[in-house]
Amino acid sequence: MAQIFVTDRNGVEHTLEAKEGWRVMEIIRDAGLPIEAACGGSCACATCHVYVDPEWFAKLPNQQEEEEDMLDLAIEPQENSRLSCQLKFDAALDGLKVTLAPE
């Protein structure tokens, strides 16, 4: 079973079953964790903002300009910030670690 590890805003790490082809945002939302994802994954907001574990950040596909623009609107962006709606899960991301950013 493929999985990702998500640390919530209280510092609790959750192990989530990850489904190939799903966006990381969908995996987090489906697990019932508090991620707003207001735009439903269309990269039109920053409410699915996560911090990617430094060991994983370089393994992710590059950000597109649209995602970079949305992250400029995010609360407390960091160098390892990504929008989880822009991260499509596949076998290469098995074990990915992210932390939910502040709301």
Residue pairs with C-beta under 8 A, 6 or more apart in sequence:
1 17
2 17
2 18
2 19
2 20
2 89
2 91
2 94
3 15
3 16
3 17
3 18
3 94
3 95
4 15
4 16
4 18
4 24
4 27
4 89
4 93
4 94
4 95
4 96
4 97
4 98
5 13
5 14
5 15
5 16
5 95
5 96
5 97
5 98
6 13
6 14
6 16
6 28
6 31
6 33
6 50
6 97
6 98
6 99
6 100
7 13
7 14
7 97
7 98
7 99
7 100
8 14
8 33
8 34
8 100
9 34
9 100
9 102
9 103
14 31
14 33
16 27
16 28
16 31
16 33
17 27
17 31
18 24
18 27
18 89
18 93
18 94
18 96
19 27
19 89
20 89
20 90
20 91
21 88
21 89
21 90
22 30
22 88
22 89
23 41
23 84
23 85
23 86
23 87
23 88
23 89
24 50
24 84
24 85
24 87
24 88
24 89
24 93
24 96
24 98
25 35
25 37
25 41
25 48
25 83
25 84
25 85
25 87
26 41
26 85
27 89
28 35
28 48
28 50
28 84
28 100
29 35
29 37
33 100
34 100
34 103
35 47
35 48
35 84
35 100
36 47
36 48
36 103
37 47
37 48
37 84
37 85
38 45
38 47
39 45
39 47
39 85
40 85
41 48
41 85
42 85
43 64
43 66
43 67
43 70
43 83
43 85
43 86
44 70
45 70
45 73
46 70
46 71
46 73
46 74
46 75
46 83
47 103
48 83
48 84
48 85
49 71
49 74
49 75
49 77
49 81
49 82
49 83
49 84
49 101
50 81
50 82
50 83
50 84
50 98
50 99
50 100
50 101
51 78
51 80
51 81
51 82
51 98
51 99
51 101
52 60
52 80
52 81
52 82
52 96
52 97
52 98
53 80
53 96
53 97
53 98
53 99
54 80
55 97
56 93
56 96
56 97
56 98
57 80
57 82
59 92
59 93
60 82
60 87
60 93
61 87
63 71
63 82
63 86
64 86
67 82
67 83
67 86
70 83
71 77
71 81
71 82
71 83
74 81
74 101
75 101
75 102
75 103
76 101
76 102
77 101
81 101
82 98
84 98
87 93
87 96
89 96
